[in-house]
Amino acid sequence: MKWFVLGIAVLMYLLVIALPKRKAWYTIGAALVLLAAGFVMPGGITPIQAVCEKINWNVLMIYVGSMTIAALFIYSRVPARIADAIVSGLPSTGLAVVAILAMTGIISIFVENVATVLVMAPIALELCRKLKMNPTYFMSGLAVMSNLEGTATLVGDPPSMIFASFAGYTFNDFFVYDGRLSIFFIIQTGMLAGCVFFYFYFAKLGRNTVPARQEKVVSVVPAVLLLAMIFGLAGISFVADPFPCMSGSFVMLLAVIGVVWYAVAQKQSRAQVGALLRDLDWETIFFLTGIFVVIGAIEETSLLQDFSGLLERITGGNMFAGFMIILAASVLISGFIDNVPYIMVMLPVAKMLADSLNLRPELYMFALLVGSCLGGNLTPFGASANVVAMGILKKEGYPMGFSGWLKIGVPFTLITTFAAAAVLWLLWT
């Protein structure tokens, strides 16, 4: 039984790695095979009940809702206006570039990474044109900074939502948990290190002589919805016993309000509203749905416990060795494959390994998050935002090869991961 489930999971992963454009098909297909074979139906429950139990609906609702609000936020042009203010308000062009990169990271805390890159790319490209500067490093900087900060909050990226679901974390727990600074501040250490890294690239640009255009804001309503989502999720964190999917329902309600506003107040046609919704990342939604079921089957067959025992034997019970193995493996693996299925498999393994060594599970689970999310910056195909940035550069006439990306990706990943991991070790050991 274990070999069958493991074989299906490995085949699914290989297909996702080799042919990522069809990754949702492979995860859904694997889920259907395991469902038909009865591996996700403990206690004789029906297939529909099994699917409903294994899928984390709260995570899916938060993701769909936050993507919708993010799309409206981009439409509002508020991020572009803020970036214009940054450019005009700083004396040094190098500082302005680094500030835009930092702003990209901050937006990515609450907005999906690819969407963040798309909204910031026109600003970066226009600044590069005025400076007559090659946009290669600027554009790759947008991608890696957005990937870095996506881990910081519950709504930043799917891995954070998956972690919150597994560990029982609320929105506020990402900031402070059990009296200790949590993953948000660990990631900010990486961002500061990243800003210093990029400043050395762009400090040579000298004084700021670039007049910033004043982007016209369409409306502040999407920004209000975004802030309502942030503060609302923070407030729900204080509710003692929220009803199931309360966070997801709240975010979806805000998304519905936003779509209605877009259709009515902005006088958008049915076709335009449909286009807005169609452009959301539905592939990831179906991808996650299949992954939830596959991971459920893996859990039912005790494969995770077996893997945890293997890691315990490899580390020999050494806390630091376990920490470094999880961190380094996560960076390397996430540089080449999607980190969502990897995190879903490894979260329970990391927790079990920490429990077996009588450690706080956050030490290893946070190491997993830091390594897998920052490791996506290592290669040009380690994250979707990287692929998008490469595509924009090619369209602009500045194609970037694998080796070109490594000149930014490798040092940035090593510096930011080391900084974040050092703070994590100091806070949670």
C-alpha positions in Angstrom: 0.0 0.0 0.0 2.8 2.4 1.0 4.7 1.7 -2.2 1.7 2.3 -4.4 1.0 5.7 -2.8 4.6 6.7 -2.9 4.9 5.6 -6.6 1.9 7.8 -7.5 3.2 10.8 -5.6 6.7 10.5 -7.1 5.3 10.2 -10.6 3.1 13.2 -10.0 6.2 15.2 -8.8 8.3 14.2 -11.8 5.6 15.3 -14.2 5.2 18.6 -12.3 8.9 19.2 -12.6 9.3 18.1 -16.2 6.1 19.6 -17.6 5.1 22.4 -15.2 2.6 24.0 -17.6 0.2 21.1 -16.9 0.9 20.8 -13.2 -2.8 21.1 -12.2 -3.7 18.2 -14.4 -1.1 15.9 -12.8 -2.1 16.7 -9.2 -5.8 16.3 -9.9 -5.1 13.1 -11.8 -3.0 11.7 -9.0 -5.7 12.7 -6.5 -8.4 10.9 -8.5 -6.3 7.7 -8.8 -5.7 7.6 -5.0 -9.3 8.4 -4.3 -10.5 5.6 -6.6 -8.1 3.2 -4.9 -9.5 4.2 -1.5 -6.3 5.6 0.1 -7.9 8.8 1.3 -11.1 7.4 2.7 -10.5 6.2 6.3 -13.4 4.7 8.2 -15.4 3.8 5.1 -16.5 7.4 4.3 -17.7 8.3 0.8 -15.4 9.8 -1.8 -17.1 13.2 -1.6 -16.7 13.2 2.1 -13.0 12.3 1.8 -12.4 15.1 -0.7 -14.1 17.6 1.5 -12.1 16.5 4.6 -8.7 16.6 2.9 -9.1 19.9 1.1 -8.4 23.0 3.2 -11.2 25.2 2.1 -10.1 28.1 4.3 -6.8 28.3 2.5 -8.4 28.2 -1.0 -10.9 30.9 -0.1 -8.2 33.2 1.3 -6.2 32.6 -1.8 -9.0 33.3 -4.3 -10.2 36.3 -2.3 -6.8 37.9 -1.8 -6.0 37.4 -5.5 -9.2 39.2 -6.5 -8.4 42.1 -4.2 -4.9 42.2 -5.5 -6.1 42.4 -9.1 -8.3 45.4 -8.1 -5.4 47.0 -6.2 -3.3 46.9 -9.4 -6.2 48.3 -11.4 -6.4 51.2 -9.0 -2.9 52.4 -9.9 -2.2 53.2 -6.2 1.0 51.2 -6.1 2.4 53.1 -9.1 1.5 56.4 -7.5 3.4 55.4 -4.4 6.4 54.4 -6.4 6.4 57.8 -8.2 6.4 59.5 -4.8 9.5 57.4 -3.8 11.4 58.4 -7.0 10.7 62.1 -6.6 11.3 62.2 -2.9 14.8 60.7 -2.7 18.0 62.5 -3.6 19.9 59.5 -4.9 18.8 57.5 -7.9 20.5 54.4 -6.4 18.4 54.9 -3.2 15.3 55.4 -5.3 15.9 52.1 -7.1 16.5 50.2 -3.8 13.4 51.9 -2.3 11.3 50.7 -5.2 12.6 47.2 -4.7 11.8 47.4 -1.0 8.3 48.6 -1.9 7.9 45.7 -4.2 8.7 43.4 -1.3 6.2 45.2 1.0 3.4 45.0 -1.6 4.2 41.3 -2.0 3.5 40.8 1.7 -0.2 41.2 0.8 -0.3 40.7 -3.0 0.6 37.6 -5.0 4.2 37.7 -6.3 3.5 37.6 -10.0 0.9 40.3 -9.7 3.4 42.4 -7.7 6.1 42.1 -10.4 3.5 43.0 -13.1 2.4 46.2 -11.4 6.0 47.3 -10.6 7.6 46.4 -13.9 6.3 49.5 -15.9 7.7 51.8 -13.2 11.1 50.0 -13.3 11.3 50.0 -17.1 10.4 53.7 -17.4 13.0 54.6 -14.8 15.6 52.6 -16.7 14.7 54.3 -20.0 15.2 57.7 -18.5 18.5 56.7 -17.0 19.5 54.8 -20.3 20.2 51.8 -18.1 20.1 48.1 -18.8 16.9 46.9 -16.8 18.2 43.4 -16.3 19.2 43.7 -12.7 16.3 45.9 -11.8 13.8 43.5 -13.2 15.4 40.4 -11.6 15.5 42.4 -8.4 11.7 42.9 -8.5 11.2 39.2 -8.8 13.5 38.1 -6.0 12.3 40.8 -3.6 8.6 39.8 -4.2 9.5 36.1 -3.6 11.3 36.9 -0.4 8.5 38.9 1.2 5.6 36.5 0.1 6.5 34.4 3.2 6.0 37.1 5.8 2.3 37.0 6.4 -0.6 34.6 6.2 -2.0 36.1 3.0 1.4 36.6 1.2 1.7 33.3 -0.6 0.3 29.8 -0.7 3.2 28.3 1.4 2.3 30.7 4.2 -1.3 29.8 4.1 -0.5 26.1 4.1 1.9 26.6 7.1 -0.8 28.5 9.0 -3.3 25.7 8.3 -0.9 23.0 9.5 0.4 24.8 12.5 -2.8 26.4 13.6 -1.4 29.9 13.2 -3.6 33.0 13.0 -2.7 36.2 11.1 -1.2 37.8 14.2 0.8 34.7 15.0 3.0 35.5 12.0 4.2 38.5 14.0 4.5 37.3 17.5 3.9 33.7 18.7 4.2 32.4 22.3 6.0 35.6 23.3 8.7 35.4 20.6 9.1 37.3 17.3 7.7 35.2 14.6 8.3 34.5 10.9 7.5 38.1 9.8 10.5 39.6 11.5 12.7 36.8 10.5 11.9 37.5 6.8 12.4 41.3 7.3 16.0 40.5 8.3 16.4 38.9 4.9 14.8 41.9 3.2 17.2 44.3 4.9 20.1 42.2 3.8 18.7 42.1 0.3 18.3 45.9 0.2 22.0 46.3 1.2 23.0 43.8 -1.5 21.1 45.8 -4.2 22.4 49.1 -2.9 25.9 48.1 -3.9 24.6 47.4 -7.4 22.9 50.7 -7.8 24.8 53.2 -5.6 26.9 54.2 -8.6 23.9 55.8 -10.3 24.5 59.0 -8.4 22.1 61.9 -7.7 18.5 61.6 -8.7 17.9 63.7 -11.8 14.9 61.7 -13.0 11.5 63.6 -12.9 8.8 61.2 -11.8 5.5 61.0 -13.6 2.5 61.6 -11.5 0.4 58.4 -12.0 -3.3 59.1 -11.9 -5.1 57.0 -9.3 -8.3 55.4 -10.5 -9.8 54.9 -7.0 -8.7 54.3 -3.4 -11.5 51.7 -2.9 -9.3 48.6 -3.6 -6.6 50.0 -1.2 -9.4 50.3 1.5 -10.4 46.7 0.8 -6.8 45.6 1.1 -6.4 47.3 4.4 -9.8 45.9 5.6 -8.5 42.4 4.7 -5.3 42.9 6.7 -7.0 44.4 9.8 -9.9 42.1 9.5 -7.7 39.0 9.5 -5.8 40.5 12.4 -9.1 40.9 14.3 -10.2 37.4 13.6 -7.0 36.1 15.1 -8.3 37.3 18.5 -11.6 35.4 18.2 -11.4 32.4 20.6 -13.4 29.9 18.6 -14.1 31.2 15.1 -16.5 29.2 13.0 -14.9 27.0 10.3 -13.5 29.0 7.3 -14.2 32.3 9.1 -11.0 33.9 7.7 -11.7 32.6 4.2 -15.3 33.7 4.3 -14.3 37.2 5.4 -11.7 37.6 2.6 -14.2 36.2 0.0 -16.8 38.7 1.2 -14.4 41.6 0.6 -13.6 40.2 -2.8 -17.3 40.0 -3.7 -17.7 43.7 -2.6 -14.7 44.6 -4.7 -16.1 42.9 -7.8 -19.5 44.5 -7.4 -17.7 47.9 -7.0 -15.7 47.2 -10.1 -18.8 46.3 -12.1 -21.2 49.0 -10.8 -19.1 52.0 -9.7 -16.5 51.6 -12.4 -19.2 50.8 -15.0 -17.3 47.8 -16.3 -19.1 45.4 -18.7 -19.9 41.8 -17.9 -17.1 40.8 -20.3 -14.6 43.0 -18.4 -15.6 41.6 -15.1 -15.3 38.1 -16.5 -11.9 38.9 -17.8 -10.8 40.1 -14.4 -11.9 36.8 -12.8 -10.6 34.6 -15.5 -7.1 36.2 -15.2 -6.8 35.0 -11.6 -4.4 32.1 -10.9 -7.0 29.3 -11.2 -4.3 26.8 -12.1 -2.7 27.2 -8.7 -6.2 26.7 -7.1 -6.7 23.3 -8.9 -3.1 22.5 -8.3 -3.5 23.0 -4.5 -6.8 21.0 -4.5 -5.1 18.0 -6.0 -2.1 18.3 -3.7 -4.3 18.4 -0.6 -5.8 15.0 -1.5 -2.4 13.5 -2.4 -0.9 14.6 0.9 -3.9 13.2 2.7 -3.2 9.8 1.2 0.5 10.0 2.2 -0.6 10.9 5.8 -3.0 7.9 5.9 -0.2 5.5 5.0 2.3 6.7 7.6 4.9 7.5 5.0 5.7 10.8 6.7 6.5 9.1 10.0 8.9 6.8 8.1 10.7 9.8 6.5 10.9 11.6 9.8 12.6 8.5 11.3 15.1 8.4 8.5 16.0 12.1 9.0 16.4 11.5 12.7 18.9 8.7 12.0 20.8 10.8 9.5 21.1 13.8 11.9 22.1 11.5 14.8 19.9 13.6 17.1 22.0 16.7 16.5 19.8 19.9 16.6 22.0 22.0 14.4 22.6 19.3 11.9 18.8 18.9 11.5 18.4 22.6 11.1 21.1 22.9 8.4 19.8 19.8 6.5 16.3 21.1 6.3 17.4 24.7 5.4 20.0 23.6 2.8 17.8 21.0 1.2 14.9 23.4 1.0 17.0 26.0 -0.8 18.4 23.6 -3.3 15.1 21.8 -4.0 13.0 24.9 -4.3 15.5 26.4 -6.7 14.3 23.8 -9.2 10.7 22.7 -8.3 7.5 24.3 -7.1 7.8 24.8 -3.3 4.0 24.2 -2.6 4.0 20.4 -2.8 7.4 20.2 -1.1 6.2 22.3 1.9 3.1 20.3 2.2 5.0 17.1 2.4 7.8 18.4 4.6 5.9 20.4 7.2 4.7 17.3 9.2 8.1 15.7 8.7 9.9 18.8 10.2 7.5 18.9 13.1 7.9 15.2 13.8 11.7 15.5 13.7 11.6 18.5 16.1 9.3 16.5 18.4 11.6 13.5 18.4 14.5 15.8 19.5 12.4 17.6 22.1 12.7 20.9 20.2 10.2 23.7 19.5 8.7 22.7 16.2 8.9 26.3 14.9 12.7 26.0 14.7 12.5 23.4 11.9 9.2 24.5 10.4 10.4 28.1 10.0 13.7 26.8 8.6 11.6 24.9 6.0 9.6 28.1 5.1 12.7 30.3 4.9 14.7 27.8 2.8 11.9 26.8 0.4 10.6 30.3 -0.2 14.0 32.1 -0.5 15.4 29.2 -2.4 13.0 30.0 -5.2 15.3 32.9 -6.1 18.2 30.7 -6.8 17.4 29.9 -10.5 15.3 31.7 -13.2 12.6 29.0 -13.0 12.5 28.6 -9.2 9.5 30.8 -8.9 6.7 32.0 -11.2 7.7 35.7 -10.6 11.2 34.9 -12.0 9.8 33.4 -15.2 7.5 36.5 -15.6 10.5 38.9 -15.1 12.5 36.9 -17.7 9.7 37.2 -20.1 9.4 41.0 -19.7 13.1 41.4 -20.2 13.0 39.3 -23.4 10.1 41.4 -24.7 12.0 44.6 -24.0 15.0 43.3 -25.9 17.2 42.3 -23.0 17.0 38.5 -23.0 18.6 37.0 -19.8 20.1 33.5 -19.8 20.5 31.0 -17.0 24.0 32.1 -16.1 22.9 35.7 -16.1 20.3 35.1 -13.6 22.7 33.2 -11.3 24.8 36.3 -11.0 21.9 37.9 -9.1 20.1 34.8 -7.8 22.9 32.9 -6.1 24.5 35.7 -4.0 21.0 37.2 -3.2 19.7 33.8 -2.1 22.8 33.0 0.0 22.9 36.4 1.7 19.2 36.7 2.5 18.9 33.1 3.6 21.9 33.3 5.9 20.6 36.5 7.5 17.1 35.1 8.1 18.4 31.8 9.3 20.8 33.4 11.8 18.0 35.4 13.3 15.7 32.4 13.3 18.3 30.3 15.2 18.8 33.1 17.8 15.1 33.6 18.4 13.9 30.0 18.5 16.8 27.9 20.1 
